[in-house]
Amino acid sequence: MIFEWRHYNGTDEEREAAKYILGNASCLKKASFYSKSARKRDILKELESVARGSKTCMLVFE
């Protein structure tokens, strides 16, 4: 399974939803997040720190 989130801005609601998806999607192979936010680096660090439900999930952030 592949997941894509376009226009990800890292709001509180988006972060909670992203953490839930990454943490509970046991069949996820790739999760891609696309953002134009000035805080891209901080957002990426936060997403990388989330424990993933799938051991094979590759995180892509652009």
PyMOL CGO cylinders between C-alpha atoms (Angstrom):
from pymol import cmd
from pymol.cgo import CYLINDER

trace = [
    CYLINDER, 0.00, 0.00, 0.00, 1.21, 3.51, -0.85, 0.3, 1, 1, 1, 1, 1, 1,
    CYLINDER, 1.21, 3.51, -0.85, 0.02, 6.67, 0.93, 0.3, 1, 1, 1, 1, 1, 1,
    CYLINDER, 0.02, 6.67, 0.93, 0.36, 10.24, -0.41, 0.3, 1, 1, 1, 1, 1, 1,
    CYLINDER, 0.36, 10.24, -0.41, -0.46, 13.48, 1.37, 0.3, 1, 1, 1, 1, 1, 1,
    CYLINDER, -0.46, 13.48, 1.37, -0.23, 16.63, -0.76, 0.3, 1, 1, 1, 1, 1, 1,
    CYLINDER, -0.23, 16.63, -0.76, -0.20, 20.14, 0.73, 0.3, 1, 1, 1, 1, 1, 1,
    CYLINDER, -0.20, 20.14, 0.73, 0.87, 18.84, 4.16, 0.3, 1, 1, 1, 1, 1, 1,
    CYLINDER, 0.87, 18.84, 4.16, 1.47, 21.85, 6.44, 0.3, 1, 1, 1, 1, 1, 1,
    CYLINDER, 1.47, 21.85, 6.44, 2.13, 20.22, 9.78, 0.3, 1, 1, 1, 1, 1, 1,
    CYLINDER, 2.13, 20.22, 9.78, -0.84, 21.70, 11.66, 0.3, 1, 1, 1, 1, 1, 1,
    CYLINDER, -0.84, 21.70, 11.66, -1.79, 20.05, 14.94, 0.3, 1, 1, 1, 1, 1, 1,
    CYLINDER, -1.79, 20.05, 14.94, -4.65, 18.17, 13.29, 0.3, 1, 1, 1, 1, 1, 1,
    CYLINDER, -4.65, 18.17, 13.29, -2.49, 17.04, 10.36, 0.3, 1, 1, 1, 1, 1, 1,
    CYLINDER, -2.49, 17.04, 10.36, 0.29, 15.86, 12.67, 0.3, 1, 1, 1, 1, 1, 1,
    CYLINDER, 0.29, 15.86, 12.67, -2.12, 13.78, 14.73, 0.3, 1, 1, 1, 1, 1, 1,
    CYLINDER, -2.12, 13.78, 14.73, -3.62, 12.23, 11.58, 0.3, 1, 1, 1, 1, 1, 1,
    CYLINDER, -3.62, 12.23, 11.58, -0.16, 11.51, 10.10, 0.3, 1, 1, 1, 1, 1, 1,
    CYLINDER, -0.16, 11.51, 10.10, 1.01, 9.89, 13.36, 0.3, 1, 1, 1, 1, 1, 1,
    CYLINDER, 1.01, 9.89, 13.36, -2.10, 7.72, 13.44, 0.3, 1, 1, 1, 1, 1, 1,
    CYLINDER, -2.10, 7.72, 13.44, -1.69, 6.62, 9.83, 0.3, 1, 1, 1, 1, 1, 1,
    CYLINDER, -1.69, 6.62, 9.83, 2.05, 5.89, 10.13, 0.3, 1, 1, 1, 1, 1, 1,
    CYLINDER, 2.05, 5.89, 10.13, 1.61, 4.12, 13.44, 0.3, 1, 1, 1, 1, 1, 1,
    CYLINDER, 1.61, 4.12, 13.44, -1.31, 1.91, 12.46, 0.3, 1, 1, 1, 1, 1, 1,
    CYLINDER, -1.31, 1.91, 12.46, -0.91, 1.07, 8.77, 0.3, 1, 1, 1, 1, 1, 1,
    CYLINDER, -0.91, 1.07, 8.77, 0.77, -2.32, 9.05, 0.3, 1, 1, 1, 1, 1, 1,
    CYLINDER, 0.77, -2.32, 9.05, 0.87, -2.95, 5.27, 0.3, 1, 1, 1, 1, 1, 1,
    CYLINDER, 0.87, -2.95, 5.27, 2.23, 0.47, 4.29, 0.3, 1, 1, 1, 1, 1, 1,
    CYLINDER, 2.23, 0.47, 4.29, 5.21, 0.29, 1.90, 0.3, 1, 1, 1, 1, 1, 1,
    CYLINDER, 5.21, 0.29, 1.90, 5.66, 4.00, 1.19, 0.3, 1, 1, 1, 1, 1, 1,
    CYLINDER, 5.66, 4.00, 1.19, 4.33, 7.21, 2.76, 0.3, 1, 1, 1, 1, 1, 1,
    CYLINDER, 4.33, 7.21, 2.76, 4.89, 10.41, 0.79, 0.3, 1, 1, 1, 1, 1, 1,
    CYLINDER, 4.89, 10.41, 0.79, 4.27, 13.87, 2.21, 0.3, 1, 1, 1, 1, 1, 1,
    CYLINDER, 4.27, 13.87, 2.21, 4.46, 16.98, 0.02, 0.3, 1, 1, 1, 1, 1, 1,
    CYLINDER, 4.46, 16.98, 0.02, 4.76, 20.41, 1.61, 0.3, 1, 1, 1, 1, 1, 1,
    CYLINDER, 4.76, 20.41, 1.61, 5.56, 24.00, 0.69, 0.3, 1, 1, 1, 1, 1, 1,
    CYLINDER, 5.56, 24.00, 0.69, 5.88, 25.04, 4.33, 0.3, 1, 1, 1, 1, 1, 1,
    CYLINDER, 5.88, 25.04, 4.33, 8.87, 27.10, 5.44, 0.3, 1, 1, 1, 1, 1, 1,
    CYLINDER, 8.87, 27.10, 5.44, 9.18, 24.63, 8.35, 0.3, 1, 1, 1, 1, 1, 1,
    CYLINDER, 9.18, 24.63, 8.35, 9.91, 21.64, 6.09, 0.3, 1, 1, 1, 1, 1, 1,
    CYLINDER, 9.91, 21.64, 6.09, 12.99, 20.54, 8.02, 0.3, 1, 1, 1, 1, 1, 1,
    CYLINDER, 12.99, 20.54, 8.02, 11.17, 20.56, 11.38, 0.3, 1, 1, 1, 1, 1, 1,
    CYLINDER, 11.17, 20.56, 11.38, 8.18, 18.75, 9.91, 0.3, 1, 1, 1, 1, 1, 1,
    CYLINDER, 8.18, 18.75, 9.91, 10.43, 16.07, 8.40, 0.3, 1, 1, 1, 1, 1, 1,
    CYLINDER, 10.43, 16.07, 8.40, 12.24, 15.49, 11.70, 0.3, 1, 1, 1, 1, 1, 1,
    CYLINDER, 12.24, 15.49, 11.70, 8.93, 15.06, 13.48, 0.3, 1, 1, 1, 1, 1, 1,
    CYLINDER, 8.93, 15.06, 13.48, 7.58, 12.59, 10.91, 0.3, 1, 1, 1, 1, 1, 1,
    CYLINDER, 7.58, 12.59, 10.91, 10.83, 10.59, 11.00, 0.3, 1, 1, 1, 1, 1, 1,
    CYLINDER, 10.83, 10.59, 11.00, 10.50, 10.19, 14.76, 0.3, 1, 1, 1, 1, 1, 1,
    CYLINDER, 10.50, 10.19, 14.76, 7.04, 8.58, 14.53, 0.3, 1, 1, 1, 1, 1, 1,
    CYLINDER, 7.04, 8.58, 14.53, 7.03, 4.83, 15.22, 0.3, 1, 1, 1, 1, 1, 1,
    CYLINDER, 7.03, 4.83, 15.22, 5.66, 3.07, 12.15, 0.3, 1, 1, 1, 1, 1, 1,
    CYLINDER, 5.66, 3.07, 12.15, 3.26, 0.16, 12.14, 0.3, 1, 1, 1, 1, 1, 1,
    CYLINDER, 3.26, 0.16, 12.14, 5.00, -1.27, 9.07, 0.3, 1, 1, 1, 1, 1, 1,
    CYLINDER, 5.00, -1.27, 9.07, 8.66, -2.26, 9.38, 0.3, 1, 1, 1, 1, 1, 1,
    CYLINDER, 8.66, -2.26, 9.38, 9.11, -1.83, 5.62, 0.3, 1, 1, 1, 1, 1, 1,
    CYLINDER, 9.11, -1.83, 5.62, 7.55, 1.64, 5.31, 0.3, 1, 1, 1, 1, 1, 1,
    CYLINDER, 7.55, 1.64, 5.31, 9.72, 4.15, 3.44, 0.3, 1, 1, 1, 1, 1, 1,
    CYLINDER, 9.72, 4.15, 3.44, 9.09, 7.81, 4.32, 0.3, 1, 1, 1, 1, 1, 1,
    CYLINDER, 9.09, 7.81, 4.32, 9.37, 10.35, 1.49, 0.3, 1, 1, 1, 1, 1, 1,
    CYLINDER, 9.37, 10.35, 1.49, 9.12, 14.08, 2.17, 0.3, 1, 1, 1, 1, 1, 1,
    CYLINDER, 9.12, 14.08, 2.17, 9.27, 16.68, -0.58, 0.3, 1, 1, 1, 1, 1, 1,
]
cmd.load_cgo(trace, "trace")
